[in-house]
Amino acid sequence: MSTASVPILGAGTDLVTPGLNTETTPIIIDLGKEKRKRIKDLKRGRGKLMAEVARVMNETQVSLGREADGREFIPVVLIYKQKKRRTRGGLALPIPFPFLGG
């Protein structure tokens, strides 16, 4: 499950950078821990995580309603840790033991 948030600017804040479109809004999506393969697929623009990002983007645009008109939404995806690969069981020994029959 992902968490999304849209930054809301107060009356006195100004985050305008010269040369950037002032109608862009970043959407921060926290996907949590994910497997390496899913992260690779996300980088390539496909897979379950890409579908999750698209779902959150559509959900945010629908929830904002008329406020979303004329704005460009930019997804900022956070994955805070890759799941470690599970190693195969067994002990790799460079020298065979005499009792192993080898």
N, CA and C atoms as a LAMMPS dump frame, in Angstrom:
ITEM: TIMESTEP
0
ITEM: NUMBER OF ATOMS
306
ITEM: BOX BOUNDS ff ff ff
-5.0000000000000000e+02 5.0000000000000000e+02
-5.0000000000000000e+02 5.0000000000000000e+02
-5.0000000000000000e+02 5.0000000000000000e+02
ITEM: ATOMS id mol type element x y z
1 1 1 N 0.84 -1.168 0
2 1 2 C 0 0 0
3 1 3 C 0.887 1.235 0
4 2 1 N 0.512 2.206 -0.747
5 2 2 C 1.328 3.409 -0.851
6 2 3 C 0.64 4.563 -0.136
7 3 1 N 1.448 5.539 0.194
8 3 2 C 0.953 6.748 0.83
9 3 3 C 1.285 7.913 -0.082
10 4 1 N 0.322 8.785 -0.307
11 4 2 C 0.56 9.937 -1.176
12 4 3 C 0.241 11.215 -0.422
13 5 1 N 0.978 12.258 -0.763
14 5 2 C 0.689 13.563 -0.187
15 5 3 C 0.973 14.638 -1.216
16 6 1 N 0.176 15.687 -1.165
17 6 2 C 0.349 16.838 -2.046
18 6 3 C 0.716 18.013 -1.161
19 7 1 N 1.885 18.634 -1.389
20 7 2 C 2.261 19.78 -0.565
21 7 3 C 1.28 20.934 -0.74
22 8 1 N 0.886 21.534 0.36
23 8 2 C -0.022 22.686 0.326
24 8 3 C 0.764 23.896 0.806
25 9 1 N 0.787 24.932 -0.016
26 9 2 C 1.534 26.137 0.321
27 9 3 C 0.654 27.089 1.105
28 10 1 N 1.208 27.642 2.161
29 10 2 C 0.482 28.629 2.954
30 10 3 C 0.484 29.974 2.263
31 11 1 N -0.144 30.934 2.875
32 11 2 C -0.284 32.255 2.274
33 11 3 C 1.055 32.974 2.144
34 12 1 N 1.972 32.767 3.102
35 12 2 C 3.22 33.515 3.09
36 12 3 C 4.379 32.787 2.431
37 13 1 N 4.188 31.565 1.957
38 13 2 C 5.299 30.806 1.387
39 13 3 C 5.369 31.004 -0.112
40 14 1 N 6.573 30.994 -0.616
41 14 2 C 6.792 31.162 -2.05
42 14 3 C 7.903 30.21 -2.471
43 15 1 N 7.545 29.176 -3.226
44 15 2 C 8.526 28.201 -3.69
45 15 3 C 8.779 28.326 -5.19
46 16 1 N 8.568 29.489 -5.737
47 16 2 C 8.725 29.696 -7.168
48 16 3 C 10.204 29.798 -7.509
49 17 1 N 10.632 28.982 -8.46
50 17 2 C 12.004 29.014 -8.946
51 17 3 C 11.983 29.626 -10.335
52 18 1 N 12.884 30.564 -10.62
53 18 2 C 12.881 31.175 -11.95
54 18 3 C 13.05 30.13 -13.045
55 19 1 N 12.251 30.234 -14.082
56 19 2 C 12.351 29.332 -15.213
57 19 3 C 11.475 28.097 -15.093
58 20 1 N 10.857 27.864 -13.945
59 20 2 C 9.99 26.703 -13.782
60 20 3 C 8.534 27.124 -13.877
61 21 1 N 7.719 26.213 -14.35
62 21 2 C 6.286 26.449 -14.439
63 21 3 C 5.705 26.505 -13.027
64 22 1 N 4.954 27.555 -12.723
65 22 2 C 4.387 27.696 -11.383
66 22 3 C 3.163 26.819 -11.187
67 23 1 N 2.685 26.18 -12.242
68 23 2 C 1.503 25.326 -12.146
69 23 3 C 1.867 23.849 -12.015
70 24 1 N 3.098 23.529 -11.623
71 24 2 C 3.463 22.135 -11.395
72 24 3 C 3.344 21.821 -9.916
73 25 1 N 2.819 20.65 -9.625
74 25 2 C 2.617 20.228 -8.244
75 25 3 C 3.213 18.848 -8.059
76 26 1 N 4.192 18.714 -7.151
77 26 2 C 4.734 17.375 -6.915
78 26 3 C 3.79 16.552 -6.045
79 27 1 N 3.655 15.283 -6.375
80 27 2 C 2.882 14.34 -5.574
81 27 3 C 3.883 13.336 -5.036
82 28 1 N 4.028 13.276 -3.73
83 28 2 C 5.01 12.401 -3.109
84 28 3 C 4.335 11.068 -2.797
85 29 1 N 4.891 9.994 -3.353
86 29 2 C 4.318 8.664 -3.199
87 29 3 C 5.336 7.785 -2.484
88 30 1 N 4.964 7.289 -1.313
89 30 2 C 5.841 6.431 -0.522
90 30 3 C 5.411 4.984 -0.741
91 31 1 N 6.259 4.204 -1.408
92 31 2 C 5.941 2.814 -1.7
93 31 3 C 6.51 1.848 -0.669
94 32 1 N 7.348 2.316 0.232
95 32 2 C 7.896 1.441 1.269
96 32 3 C 8.952 0.492 0.735
97 33 1 N 9.091 -0.661 1.379
98 33 2 C 10.082 -1.662 0.964
99 33 3 C 9.573 -2.4 -0.259
100 34 1 N 10.45 -2.617 -1.202
101 34 2 C 10.074 -3.341 -2.412
102 34 3 C 11.217 -4.226 -2.873
103 35 1 N 10.871 -5.233 -3.638
104 35 2 C 11.867 -6.148 -4.179
105 35 3 C 12.608 -5.492 -5.336
106 36 1 N 13.809 -5.965 -5.559
107 36 2 C 14.678 -5.416 -6.595
108 36 3 C 14.044 -5.474 -7.99
109 37 1 N 13.389 -6.575 -8.317
110 37 2 C 12.776 -6.728 -9.639
111 37 3 C 11.659 -5.706 -9.858
112 38 1 N 10.864 -5.461 -8.821
113 38 2 C 9.791 -4.473 -8.956
114 38 3 C 10.344 -3.069 -9.142
115 39 1 N 11.467 -2.771 -8.486
116 39 2 C 12.097 -1.459 -8.637
117 39 3 C 12.629 -1.294 -10.053
118 40 1 N 13.252 -2.346 -10.594
119 40 2 C 13.741 -2.295 -11.975
120 40 3 C 12.595 -2.071 -12.955
121 41 1 N 11.48 -2.787 -12.74
122 41 2 C 10.32 -2.615 -13.607
123 41 3 C 9.77 -1.19 -13.511
124 42 1 N 9.759 -0.618 -12.308
125 42 2 C 9.287 0.763 -12.135
126 42 3 C 10.181 1.724 -12.912
127 43 1 N 11.492 1.521 -12.865
128 43 2 C 12.415 2.38 -13.614
129 43 3 C 12.162 2.292 -15.107
130 44 1 N 11.706 1.139 -15.567
131 44 2 C 11.421 0.937 -16.999
132 44 3 C 10.001 1.363 -17.374
133 45 1 N 9.226 1.799 -16.38
134 45 2 C 7.881 2.301 -16.662
135 45 3 C 6.829 1.225 -16.811
136 46 1 N 6.998 0.11 -16.123
137 46 2 C 6.002 -0.962 -16.204
138 46 3 C 5.932 -1.696 -14.866
139 47 1 N 5.017 -2.63 -14.771
140 47 2 C 4.916 -3.454 -13.575
141 47 3 C 3.893 -2.951 -12.57
142 48 1 N 3.833 -3.67 -11.437
143 48 2 C 2.841 -3.372 -10.402
144 48 3 C 3.065 -2.01 -9.75
145 49 1 N 4.328 -1.636 -9.545
146 49 2 C 4.59 -0.348 -8.897
147 49 3 C 4.198 0.813 -9.81
148 50 1 N 4.417 0.664 -11.111
149 50 2 C 4.013 1.711 -12.053
150 50 3 C 2.493 1.857 -12.054
151 51 1 N 1.793 0.732 -11.969
152 51 2 C 0.33 0.778 -11.893
153 51 3 C -0.113 1.467 -10.603
154 52 1 N 0.615 1.227 -9.515
155 52 2 C 0.289 1.877 -8.239
156 52 3 C 0.505 3.391 -8.319
157 53 1 N 1.592 3.809 -8.965
158 53 2 C 1.871 5.234 -9.132
159 53 3 C 0.779 5.886 -9.985
160 54 1 N 0.385 5.22 -11.066
161 54 2 C -0.673 5.759 -11.934
162 54 3 C -1.994 5.854 -11.179
163 55 1 N -2.28 4.849 -10.351
164 55 2 C -3.523 4.862 -9.569
165 55 3 C -3.541 6.031 -8.585
166 56 1 N -2.418 6.265 -7.909
167 56 2 C -2.342 7.366 -6.945
168 56 3 C -2.45 8.709 -7.662
169 57 1 N -1.824 8.833 -8.835
170 57 2 C -1.904 10.083 -9.598
171 57 3 C -3.355 10.376 -9.989
172 58 1 N -4.067 9.367 -10.512
173 58 2 C -5.466 9.557 -10.907
174 58 3 C -6.335 9.867 -9.697
175 59 1 N -6.098 9.161 -8.598
176 59 2 C -6.874 9.384 -7.38
177 59 3 C -6.686 10.808 -6.855
178 60 1 N -5.458 11.313 -6.93
179 60 2 C -5.176 12.671 -6.463
180 60 3 C -5.857 13.703 -7.351
181 61 1 N -5.809 13.509 -8.659
182 61 2 C -6.449 14.457 -9.57
183 61 3 C -7.957 14.471 -9.378
184 62 1 N -8.55 13.301 -9.152
185 62 2 C -9.989 13.232 -8.943
186 62 3 C -10.368 13.88 -7.618
187 63 1 N -9.573 13.652 -6.574
188 63 2 C -9.908 14.207 -5.262
189 63 3 C -9.774 15.73 -5.222
190 64 1 N -8.876 16.289 -6.046
191 64 2 C -8.712 17.741 -6.073
192 64 3 C -9.802 18.429 -6.889
193 65 1 N -10.413 17.711 -7.805
194 65 2 C -11.515 18.268 -8.601
195 65 3 C -11.078 19.439 -9.457
196 66 1 N -11.745 20.591 -9.277
197 66 2 C -11.45 21.773 -10.099
198 66 3 C -10.092 22.383 -9.79
199 67 1 N -9.555 22.132 -8.619
200 67 2 C -8.225 22.643 -8.285
201 67 3 C -7.15 22.032 -9.186
202 68 1 N -7.433 20.855 -9.753
203 68 2 C -6.465 20.162 -10.598
204 68 3 C -6.425 20.724 -12.015
205 69 1 N -7.418 21.534 -12.395
206 69 2 C -7.463 22.084 -13.756
207 69 3 C -6.269 22.996 -14.004
208 70 1 N -5.57 22.757 -15.1
209 70 2 C -4.45 23.6 -15.49
210 70 3 C -3.158 23.312 -14.749
211 71 1 N -3.137 22.307 -13.905
212 71 2 C -1.92 21.961 -13.171
213 71 3 C -1.274 20.726 -13.775
214 72 1 N 0.025 20.679 -13.672
215 72 2 C 0.773 19.507 -14.108
216 72 3 C 1.262 18.803 -12.85
217 73 1 N 0.917 17.544 -12.695
218 73 2 C 1.31 16.787 -11.523
219 73 3 C 2.552 15.963 -11.825
220 74 1 N 3.511 16.011 -10.91
221 74 2 C 4.776 15.3 -11.074
222 74 3 C 4.896 14.29 -9.943
223 75 1 N 4.97 12.985 -10.267
224 75 2 C 5.116 12 -9.192
225 75 3 C 6.555 11.959 -8.68
226 76 1 N 6.701 12.002 -7.372
227 76 2 C 7.996 11.825 -6.72
228 76 3 C 7.861 10.542 -5.913
229 77 1 N 8.55 9.494 -6.353
230 77 2 C 8.387 8.171 -5.765
231 77 3 C 9.497 7.918 -4.754
232 78 1 N 9.12 7.487 -3.553
233 78 2 C 10.079 7.166 -2.505
234 78 3 C 10.04 5.678 -2.212
235 79 1 N 11.19 5.043 -2.282
236 79 2 C 11.353 3.665 -1.856
237 79 3 C 12.514 3.703 -0.884
238 80 1 N 12.239 3.475 0.386
239 80 2 C 13.272 3.755 1.364
240 80 3 C 14.244 2.61 1.587
241 81 1 N 13.937 1.401 1.13
242 81 2 C 14.882 0.313 1.292
243 81 3 C 14.508 -0.835 0.382
244 82 1 N 15.517 -1.383 -0.299
245 82 2 C 15.279 -2.568 -1.102
246 82 3 C 15.286 -3.775 -0.18
247 83 1 N 14.389 -4.706 -0.454
248 83 2 C 14.42 -5.94 0.307
249 83 3 C 15.677 -6.709 -0.072
250 84 1 N 16.318 -7.286 0.907
251 84 2 C 17.516 -8.057 0.635
252 84 3 C 17.147 -9.374 -0.019
253 85 1 N 18.032 -9.836 -0.889
254 85 2 C 17.825 -11.125 -1.524
255 85 3 C 18.017 -12.227 -0.503
256 86 1 N 17.21 -13.241 -0.629
257 86 2 C 17.388 -14.405 0.225
258 86 3 C 18.475 -15.266 -0.389
259 87 1 N 19.418 -15.654 0.411
260 87 2 C 20.482 -16.524 -0.084
261 87 3 C 20.04 -17.963 0.023
262 88 1 N 20.552 -18.762 -0.861
263 88 2 C 20.223 -20.183 -0.829
264 88 3 C 20.875 -20.817 0.389
265 89 1 N 20.19 -21.755 0.943
266 89 2 C 20.728 -22.464 2.095
267 89 3 C 21.907 -23.335 1.697
268 90 1 N 22.678 -23.718 2.634
269 90 2 C 23.826 -24.571 2.351
270 90 3 C 25.111 -23.81 2.567
271 91 1 N 26.135 -24.558 2.796
272 91 2 C 27.427 -23.977 3.086
273 91 3 C 28.38 -24.376 1.973
274 92 1 N 28.922 -23.402 1.287
275 92 2 C 29.867 -23.675 0.216
276 92 3 C 31.26 -23.784 0.815
277 93 1 N 31.849 -24.95 0.729
278 93 2 C 33.17 -25.189 1.3
279 93 3 C 34.196 -25.401 0.183
280 94 1 N 35.318 -24.719 0.23
281 94 2 C 36.312 -24.894 -0.831
282 94 3 C 37.059 -26.228 -0.744
283 95 1 N 37.133 -26.8 0.442
284 95 2 C 37.841 -28.076 0.626
285 95 3 C 36.837 -29.114 1.09
286 96 1 N 36.691 -30.239 0.362
287 96 2 C 35.73 -31.242 0.783
288 96 3 C 36.175 -31.946 2.054
289 97 1 N 35.225 -32.22 2.907
290 97 2 C 35.519 -32.95 4.116
291 97 3 C 35.713 -34.427 3.787
292 98 1 N 36.554 -35.118 4.527
293 98 2 C 36.806 -36.534 4.211
294 98 3 C 35.576 -37.41 4.442
295 99 1 N 34.682 -37.017 5.318
296 99 2 C 33.531 -37.87 5.618
297 99 3 C 32.365 -37.666 4.647
298 100 1 N 32.529 -36.784 3.647
299 100 2 C 31.465 -36.566 2.682
300 100 3 C 31.521 -37.557 1.533
301 101 1 N 32.51 -38.403 1.516
302 101 2 C 32.602 -39.435 0.482
303 101 3 C 33.167 -38.901 -0.821
304 102 1 N 34.04 -37.985 -0.757
305 102 2 C 34.526 -37.399 -1.983
306 102 3 C 35.93 -37.478 -2.131
